[in-house]
Amino acid sequence: MTQLDTSDAAAETLKGGPRRRRVRMTGRGVPLPLLVPALVGLAFLLLPLIALLVRAPWRSLPSQLTSTEVWQALQLSLFSATAATAVSLVLGVPLAWVLARTEFPGRGFLRALVTLPLVLPPVVGGVALLLALGRNGVVGQWLDSWFGITLPFTTTGVVVAEAFVAMPFLVISVEGTLRAADPRYEEAAQTLGASRFTAFRRVTLPLIAPGIAAGAVLAWARALGEFGATITFAGNFPGRTQTMPLAVYLALQNDPEAAIALSLVLLAVSIAVLAGLRDRWMTTS
């Protein structure tokens, strides 16, 4: 074998070595101290969902889902979640751009404040919204006296509450996409005479469109499932502020089968959201 052949063989060995070693490692058995808690954790997460499917009233499900109350709650949920997502897009995308593309004192603290609704108890968020936008709130009193606008216990209040808890999901997703995008494209557009806003509209938005779409889907799903802030800020009035999660809570006290049917609808929506985000969030290739 010539020296060149030996070098090629060594190079192939170096290229194939880590890959073969990785295959051998993944083919080994899972250690028992890791396998047991992993299986318990899997059962803990899946058992409630399986129980929901097992106990579902499949025979009466069509009649449960076609009742007037269910359709009112479903229509209101779809409308309010979509409107909250639209609000999140209009306000959240520029906010994500500011956090990702500009430098200013206290940016880290501002980012922490933006993500605060992610960890804030939803009921606390509803109370905060009442204190800010209620009829006697810090801003709400001026909205009421100057413009006659009252947000609590209205359909608009539902949208406001859902946008408050859903917007951080979109901001985080878009900011992460902006940080991963190469800013040199924007700089090149500006050197060619485009303003910063034109560069954002013509160059940046197409680049981060997948991140915006993923963030919008997450925000929509979060808004659809919102309960605590909605019931605190908007109340639970059928046909006006009663969304699907609120209808589930109310039905659980009076008609458990209806509550299960409504829960199945929300479960189906959640699975659809995960399926839609599969390629972005769950691939491990």
Rosetta blueprint (number, residue, H / E / L):
1 M L
2 T L
3 Q H
4 L H
5 D H
6 T H
7 S H
8 D H
9 A H
10 A H
11 A H
12 E H
13 T H
14 L H
15 K H
16 G H
17 G H
18 P H
19 R H
20 R H
21 R H
22 R H
23 V H
24 R H
25 M H
26 T H
27 G H
28 R L
29 G L
30 V L
31 P L
32 L H
33 P H
34 L H
35 L H
36 V H
37 P H
38 A H
39 L H
40 V H
41 G H
42 L H
43 A H
44 F H
45 L H
46 L H
47 L H
48 P H
49 L H
50 I H
51 A H
52 L H
53 L H
54 V H
55 R L
56 A L
57 P L
58 W L
59 R L
60 S L
61 L H
62 P H
63 S H
64 Q H
65 L H
66 T L
67 S L
68 T H
69 E H
70 V H
71 W H
72 Q H
73 A H
74 L H
75 Q H
76 L H
77 S H
78 L H
79 F H
80 S H
81 A H
82 T H
83 A H
84 A H
85 T H
86 A H
87 V H
88 S H
89 L H
90 V H
91 L H
92 G H
93 V H
94 P H
95 L H
96 A H
97 W H
98 V H
99 L H
100 A H
101 R H
102 T L
103 E L
104 F L
105 P L
106 G L
107 R H
108 G H
109 F H
110 L H
111 R H
112 A H
113 L H
114 V H
115 T L
116 L H
117 P H
118 L H
119 V H
120 L L
121 P L
122 P H
123 V H
124 V H
125 G H
126 G H
127 V H
128 A H
129 L H
130 L H
131 L H
132 A H
133 L H
134 G L
135 R L
136 N L
137 G L
138 V L
139 V L
140 G H
141 Q H
142 W H
143 L H
144 D H
145 S H
146 W H
147 F H
148 G L
149 I L
150 T L
151 L L
152 P L
153 F L
154 T L
155 T H
156 T H
157 G H
158 V H
159 V H
160 V H
161 A H
162 E H
163 A H
164 F H
165 V H
166 A H
167 M H
168 P H
169 F H
170 L H
171 V H
172 I H
173 S H
174 V H
175 E H
176 G H
177 T H
178 L H
179 R H
180 A H
181 A L
182 D L
183 P L
184 R H
185 Y H
186 E H
187 E H
188 A H
189 A H
190 Q H
191 T H
192 L L
193 G L
194 A L
195 S L
196 R H
197 F H
198 T H
199 A H
200 F H
201 R H
202 R H
203 V H
204 T H
205 L H
206 P H
207 L H
208 I H
209 A H
210 P H
211 G H
212 I H
213 A H
214 A H
215 G H
216 A H
217 V H
218 L H
219 A H
220 W H
221 A H
222 R H
223 A H
224 L H
225 G L
226 E L
227 F L
228 G H
229 A H
230 T H
231 I H
232 T H
233 F H
234 A L
235 G L
236 N L
237 F L
238 P L
239 G L
240 R L
241 T L
242 Q L
243 T L
244 M H
245 P H
246 L H
247 A H
248 V H
249 Y H
250 L H
251 A H
252 L H
253 Q H
254 N H
255 D L
256 P H
257 E H
258 A H
259 A H
260 I H
261 A H
262 L H
263 S H
264 L H
265 V H
266 L H
267 L H
268 A H
269 V H
270 S H
271 I H
272 A H
273 V H
274 L H
275 A H
276 G H
277 L L
278 R H
279 D H
280 R H
281 W H
282 M H
283 T L
284 T L
285 S L
